Amino acid sequence: MKAIFLQGNSFGGSIPDISGFLGVESVDLSNNNLSGSIPRYFASFSLLRLLNLSINNFEGNVPIEGVFQNASTVLVFGNKNLCGGIRELQLKPCLVETPPRRADHPSLLKKVVIGVSVGISFLLLLFIASLRWFRKRKNDHLTNNQTPLTLGAFHEKISYGDLRNATDGFSSSNLIGSGSFGTVFKALLPGESNVVAVKVLNMQRRGAMKSFMAECKSLKDIRHRNLVKLLTACSSIDFKGNEFKALIYEFMPSGSLDVWLHPEEVEEVHRPLTTLALLERLNIVIDVASVLDYLHVQCHEPIAHCDLKPSNVLLDNDLTAHVSDFGLAQLLLKFDEGSFLNQLSSSGVRGTIGYAAPEYGMGGQPSIHGDVYSFGVLLLEVFTGKRPTNELFGGNFTLLSYTKSALPERVLDIADKSICHKGLRVGFPISECLTLVLDVGLRCCEESPSNRLAMSEAVKELISVREKFFKSRRTARS
């Protein structure tokens, strides 16, 4: 036997003895109710490449021998009573119990204990007083400056009733979009002057609660001008007694990039009144590349988006791009690995067909290299106007081969026609400009993940193109 996949079955009790399966390569027991300590015999499974014990009730010390020395092999998050293990697992240290010793000088020991207790009590009182002063100062600051919603300040105040009223009963007239993890509505919350976007999670979906907690925990600590900002969250009960979870984001009035690229596919009332010029498209892909570079290398730990596509890129009034719904797959990997691997094995793809990296179709796990591939496809779509799933493509003829075969001589033949007729001066070298931009996209889409362009390099090259052909840095927004 090479694999044991028993994730998401609500199994309880301790792990049965499987020490005889020394040849097993993958063991996934995540998202159950298993308890007890982690068997040490797993350390001797030399062929083991995945041991996923996440989202259970295990307790005690995590071994550090054998396979437990590799944090990419062993996944134990979601077990709040575990301790120890290697540093990369980021678990709390185990408390070492020492046997009681007979005191040679009981009176001296008593004095020391009393002194330490008094000192700790004083420090605790000082801490509480400081905390109350800090909170009062922060609340005064928020009141004086009328700061909009923040996760910390508003979380306890918003309710299901508030959101229901703000969306007119979650009316379809306020519907912005929907996906497998939830539905997004436009809303004007009480006491606020700005419209927000309310993402109501589908609590019937396995792992929705863990996704909600993970997204709250991660997004509140991440800040970038090209990320859609998480304002607050709602954890409540609806009027039928069902669990209700929602995330509230800043609203992007210009809609998604997808609508701008393919206006013919939406109702006329929702269509943009104009098309995107070449410089506007270049600015947008630079925005997206910049935020991916931030997520990949500038965060505390790398974050993979795993589902980058035009519908997940939202535009504000200035057509500045903001990436939304980022990291859901990566957060599911961290908090519900079993569900994620099950999706991989059943569907063969993580992400959206056409944008997902080819290695995902072969069971590969999410990575920043997968995001680079998706960005490359998005870039090609932005400048050719063709989706990767366009009926023109099939078999070995893809958006990538379609683009590659046209460069450089026939680049204008494949470019979105609206680019060539808007906002360009007479004599502008559009062919040269498009060739350089599309070449960046193609290098992001290399078959081998290790050969793909790093997002930091993609940002530099695209900015260089903008400065060369448009003589500006777009200082107002970059």
C-alpha positions in Angstrom: 0.0 0.0 0.0 1.4 3.4 -1.0 -1.3 5.8 0.1 -3.9 6.1 2.9 -6.5 8.8 2.3 -9.1 9.0 5.1 -9.5 12.7 5.4 -12.8 14.4 6.2 -14.7 11.3 7.7 -15.3 12.5 11.3 -13.3 9.5 12.6 -12.6 9.7 16.4 -10.2 8.1 18.8 -6.5 7.5 18.4 -4.7 6.4 15.2 -4.8 2.6 14.9 -1.5 0.8 14.6 -0.3 1.0 11.0 3.4 0.7 11.9 3.6 -2.3 9.5 3.0 -0.2 6.4 6.6 1.0 6.1 6.3 1.4 2.3 3.5 4.0 2.4 4.2 7.3 0.7 1.2 9.4 1.6 -1.0 9.4 4.8 -3.8 11.9 5.0 -6.0 11.8 8.1 -6.9 15.5 8.2 -10.2 17.0 9.0 -11.4 14.3 11.4 -11.8 14.1 15.2 -8.8 12.0 16.0 -7.2 12.4 19.4 -4.3 11.2 21.5 -0.6 11.5 20.7 1.1 11.3 17.3 2.6 7.8 17.0 6.4 8.0 16.9 6.7 5.1 14.5 5.9 7.5 11.6 9.4 8.8 12.0 10.7 5.5 10.6 8.6 5.6 7.4 11.5 6.5 5.2 9.4 6.7 2.0 6.7 9.0 3.4 6.3 12.2 1.4 3.1 13.5 3.1 1.8 13.0 6.6 -1.3 15.2 7.0 -2.7 15.2 10.5 -4.2 18.7 10.4 -7.6 19.7 11.8 -7.9 17.1 14.5 -7.6 16.9 18.3 -4.1 15.5 18.7 -2.2 16.5 21.8 1.3 16.2 23.3 4.8 16.4 21.9 5.4 16.3 18.1 8.4 14.1 17.4 11.5 15.6 15.8 13.1 12.5 14.3 12.9 11.1 10.8 10.2 12.5 8.6 9.2 14.9 11.3 12.3 16.9 10.5 10.7 18.1 7.2 8.0 20.7 7.6 6.8 20.3 4.0 6.2 16.6 4.7 4.4 16.8 8.0 1.3 19.0 8.4 -0.1 19.3 12.0 -1.9 22.7 12.0 -5.4 22.9 13.6 -4.4 20.8 16.6 -4.4 23.3 19.4 -3.0 21.0 22.1 0.1 20.0 20.2 3.5 21.3 21.2 7.2 21.0 20.4 8.3 19.7 17.0 10.8 21.5 14.7 10.8 25.3 14.7 9.3 25.5 11.2 6.0 24.0 12.5 5.6 27.1 14.7 4.1 25.2 17.6 4.2 26.3 21.3 7.0 24.8 23.3 6.2 21.8 25.6 6.2 22.4 29.3 8.8 20.2 31.0 7.5 18.8 34.3 10.3 18.4 36.8 9.9 16.2 39.9 9.4 18.0 43.1 12.5 18.6 45.2 12.7 18.7 49.0 13.5 22.2 50.0 16.5 22.5 52.2 15.5 26.0 53.3 11.7 26.2 53.4 11.6 29.7 54.9 13.9 31.1 52.2 11.9 29.4 49.5 8.7 30.9 50.9 10.1 34.4 50.9 11.2 34.0 47.2 7.8 32.7 46.2 6.0 35.6 47.9 8.4 38.1 46.4 7.9 36.8 42.9 4.1 36.7 43.3 4.1 40.3 44.4 6.3 41.3 41.5 4.1 39.5 39.0 0.9 41.0 40.4 2.4 44.5 40.1 3.4 43.9 36.5 0.0 42.5 35.7 -1.8 45.5 37.1 0.6 47.8 35.2 -0.1 45.9 32.0 -3.9 46.1 32.5 -3.7 49.8 33.2 -1.6 50.4 30.1 -3.9 48.4 28.0 -7.0 50.3 29.1 -5.2 53.6 28.4 -4.1 52.5 25.0 -7.7 51.3 24.0 -9.2 54.6 25.3 -6.7 56.6 23.2 -7.3 54.4 20.2 -11.1 54.8 20.5 -10.8 58.5 20.9 -8.6 58.6 17.8 -11.1 56.6 15.8 -14.0 58.9 16.9 -12.2 62.1 16.2 -11.0 61.1 12.7 -14.2 59.2 11.8 -12.0 56.3 10.5 -14.0 53.8 8.3 -14.5 50.2 9.2 -11.6 48.2 10.6 -11.5 44.6 11.5 -10.6 45.3 15.2 -12.9 48.3 15.8 -16.1 47.1 14.0 -16.0 43.3 14.3 -18.3 43.1 17.4 -20.8 45.8 16.1 -21.9 44.4 12.8 -24.7 41.8 12.8 -26.6 39.6 10.4 -29.5 42.0 10.7 -27.3 44.9 9.7 -26.1 43.0 6.6 -29.5 41.8 5.7 -31.0 45.3 5.8 -28.0 46.8 4.0 -28.4 44.3 1.1 -32.2 44.6 1.0 -32.6 41.0 2.2 -29.6 39.9 0.0 -31.6 40.9 -3.0 -30.4 39.9 -6.5 -30.5 43.5 -7.4 -27.5 44.0 -5.1 -25.7 40.8 -6.3 -22.1 41.5 -7.6 -20.9 38.0 -8.2 -20.8 34.4 -6.9 -18.5 31.5 -6.7 -18.0 28.2 -5.0 -17.1 29.7 -1.7 -19.7 32.4 -1.4 -21.8 35.1 -2.9 -20.9 38.8 -3.0 -23.4 41.7 -2.5 -23.2 45.4 -2.7 -24.3 47.1 0.6 -24.4 50.5 2.4 -23.9 49.7 6.1 -25.5 51.9 8.8 -23.4 54.8 9.8 -21.2 54.5 6.8 -21.0 56.8 3.8 -19.2 54.4 1.4 -20.6 51.3 -0.3 -19.0 48.0 0.6 -18.9 44.5 -0.8 -20.3 41.8 1.4 -19.1 38.2 0.7 -21.5 35.7 2.3 -19.8 32.4 2.7 -21.6 29.2 1.7 -21.6 27.4 5.1 -22.8 24.2 3.5 -19.5 23.7 1.8 -17.0 21.6 3.6 -14.2 23.7 5.2 -16.1 27.0 4.9 -15.7 27.8 8.6 -12.0 27.1 8.5 -11.7 29.2 5.3 -13.5 32.1 7.1 -11.2 32.0 10.1 -8.1 31.7 7.9 -9.1 34.6 5.6 -9.8 36.8 8.6 -6.5 35.9 10.3 -4.4 36.4 7.2 -6.0 39.3 5.4 -6.1 41.6 8.4 -2.3 41.6 8.7 -1.6 42.1 4.9 -1.5 45.6 3.4 -0.9 46.5 -0.2 -2.3 49.2 -2.4 -3.3 46.6 -5.1 -5.1 44.2 -2.7 -8.8 44.6 -2.1 -9.0 45.6 1.6 -10.8 43.5 4.1 -12.7 45.9 6.4 -14.4 43.7 8.9 -16.2 40.4 9.3 -19.5 39.1 10.7 -19.9 35.9 12.6 -23.6 35.5 13.6 -26.8 33.5 13.3 -29.4 34.2 10.7 -33.1 34.5 11.3 -33.6 30.7 10.8 -31.0 29.8 13.4 -28.3 28.9 10.8 -24.7 29.8 11.2 -23.8 32.9 9.2 -20.4 34.1 8.2 -19.5 37.1 6.0 -16.5 39.1 5.0 -16.8 42.8 4.3 -14.5 44.4 1.7 -14.0 47.8 0.2 -16.2 48.2 -2.9 -14.6 48.5 -6.3 -16.9 50.7 -8.4 -15.5 49.9 -11.9 -16.1 46.2 -11.6 -13.9 43.4 -12.7 -11.2 43.3 -15.4 -13.1 40.5 -17.0 -16.1 42.8 -17.7 -13.7 45.4 -19.4 -12.1 42.7 -21.5 -15.3 41.0 -22.6 -18.1 43.6 -22.4 -20.1 41.7 -25.0 -20.7 38.9 -22.5 -22.5 41.0 -19.9 -25.8 42.8 -19.9 -25.7 46.2 -21.6 -26.5 48.0 -18.3 -23.3 46.6 -16.7 -21.0 47.3 -19.7 -18.2 49.9 -19.4 -18.8 53.0 -21.5 -15.4 52.8 -23.0 -12.6 50.3 -23.7 -9.2 50.1 -22.1 -6.3 51.8 -23.9 -2.9 50.3 -24.2 -1.4 52.3 -21.3 -4.3 51.5 -19.1 -3.9 47.8 -19.8 -0.2 48.0 -19.1 -0.8 49.8 -15.8 -3.3 47.1 -14.8 -0.9 44.2 -15.4 1.9 46.1 -13.5 -0.5 46.5 -10.6 -1.3 42.7 -10.6 2.4 41.8 -10.9 3.3 44.1 -8.1 0.9 42.5 -5.6 1.9 39.0 -6.6 5.5 39.9 -6.0 4.4 41.2 -2.5 2.5 38.0 -1.7 5.3 35.8 -2.9 8.4 37.3 -1.4 7.5 40.3 0.9 5.0 38.8 3.3 6.0 37.0 6.5 5.6 33.7 4.6 4.9 33.2 0.9 1.2 33.3 -0.1 0.0 31.7 -3.4 -3.2 33.1 -4.9 -4.0 29.9 -6.8 -6.9 31.3 -8.7 -5.7 34.4 -10.5 -7.9 35.4 -13.5 -9.6 38.6 -14.8 -12.7 38.2 -12.7 -10.6 38.2 -9.6 -9.0 41.5 -10.5 -11.2 44.5 -9.6 -10.8 48.1 -10.7 -11.5 51.3 -8.8 -12.6 54.7 -10.3 -9.0 55.4 -11.5 -8.7 51.9 -13.1 -6.2 50.9 -10.5 -6.2 47.1 -10.2 -6.9 45.3 -6.9 -6.6 41.6 -6.6 -9.4 39.9 -4.7 -10.1 36.4 -3.4 -6.4 35.7 -3.1 -4.9 32.9 -1.1 -8.1 30.9 -0.7 -6.5 27.7 -2.1 -3.4 28.4 -0.1 -5.4 29.0 3.0 -7.3 25.8 2.4 -4.0 24.0 2.0 -2.9 25.3 5.4 -6.2 24.7 7.2 -7.9 22.0 5.3 -5.2 20.2 3.4 -7.3 17.0 3.1 -10.1 18.7 1.3 -7.6 20.4 -1.0 -5.8 17.1 -1.9 -9.2 15.4 -2.4 -10.1 18.1 -4.9 -6.8 17.6 -6.7 -7.2 13.9 -7.0 -10.9 14.0 -8.1 -10.8 16.9 -10.5 -7.1 17.0 -11.4 -7.1 20.8 -11.3 -6.9 23.5 -8.7 -7.9 26.9 -9.9 -9.8 27.8 -13.1 -9.4 25.8 -16.3 -7.2 27.8 -18.8 -5.5 29.8 -16.0 -4.3 26.9 -13.8 -0.7 25.8 -14.2 -0.2 22.5 -16.0 1.4 20.9 -13.0 -1.8 21.3 -11.0 -3.5 19.0 -13.5 -0.9 16.3 -12.5 -1.5 16.6 -8.8 1.1 19.3 -8.1 0.6 21.3 -4.9 0.0 25.1 -5.0 3.1 27.2 -5.4 4.1 30.8 -6.3 5.2 29.3 -9.7 1.6 28.4 -10.4 0.6 32.0 -9.8 3.3 33.2 -12.3 1.8 30.9 -14.9 -1.7 32.3 -14.2 -0.4 35.8 -14.5 1.2 35.0 -17.8 -2.1 33.8 -19.2 -3.9 36.8 -17.8 -1.4 39.1 -19.4 -1.9 37.5 -22.8 -5.7 37.8 -22.5 -5.4 41.5 -21.5 -3.6 42.3 -24.7 -5.1 39.8 -27.2 -8.6 40.1 -25.9 -9.0 36.3 -26.1 -9.8 34.0 -23.2 -7.6 30.8 -22.9 -10.9 28.9 -23.3 -11.9 30.7 -26.5 -13.5 28.3 -29.0 -10.6 29.1 -31.4 -8.3 27.0 -29.2 -8.2 23.2 -28.9 -5.8 20.4 -28.6 -2.2 21.6 -28.9 -3.4 25.0 -30.3 -3.6 27.3 -27.2 -3.5 30.9 -26.3 0.2 30.5 -25.7 1.0 28.9 -29.1 -1.4 31.4 -30.8 0.6 34.3 -29.3 4.1 32.7 -29.8 3.5 32.0 -33.5 2.6 35.6 -34.2 5.6 37.3 -32.6 7.0 39.6 -33.7 5.9 40.0 -37.3 2.2 39.4 -36.9 1.7 40.8 -33.4 -0.9 43.3 -34.6 -2.9 40.5 -36.1 -3.5 39.0 -32.6 -3.8 42.2 -30.6 -7.1 43.3 -29.3 -8.3 45.6 -32.0 -9.5 48.3 -29.6 -5.9 48.8 -28.4 -4.8 50.0 -31.9 -7.4 52.7 -32.1 -7.3 54.5 -28.8 -5.1 57.0 -27.2 -1.9 56.5 -29.3 0.0 59.3 -31.0 0.7 59.1 -34.7 3.7 57.0 -35.4 3.6 55.2 -32.0 5.7 51.9 -32.2 2.8 49.8 -31.1 4.2 46.5 -32.6 7.5 46.8 -30.7 5.7 47.7 -27.5 3.2 44.8 -27.7 6.0 42.4 -28.6 7.9 43.2 -25.5 4.9 43.0 -23.2 3.6 39.7 -24.7 7.1 38.2 -24.4 6.9 38.7 -20.7 3.6 36.8 -20.6 5.1 33.9 -22.6 8.1 33.6 -20.3 5.8 33.5 -17.3 4.0 30.5 -19.0 7.0 28.2 -19.4 6.1 24.5 -19.0 8.7 24.0 -16.3 7.9 25.9 -13.1 11.5 26.6 -12.4 12.0 28.3 -15.8 9.2 30.8 -15.3 10.0 34.5 -14.8 10.0 35.6 -11.2 7.3 38.2 -10.5 9.9 40.7 -9.3 11.5 40.5 -12.8 8.2 40.7 -14.5 7.4 43.9 -12.6 10.8 45.4 -13.6 10.4 44.5 -17.3 6.9 45.8 -17.6 7.7 49.1 -15.8 10.7 49.4 -18.2 8.4 49.0 -21.2 6.0 51.7 -19.8 8.9 54.1 -19.2 10.4 53.5 -22.6 7.2 54.0 -24.6 5.1 56.3 -22.5 7.9 58.4 -20.7 6.1 58.3 -17.4 6.0 56.3 -14.1 2.4 56.9 -13.4 3.4 58.6 -10.2 -0.1 59.2 -9.0 -0.8 55.5 -8.4 2.5 53.5 -8.4 
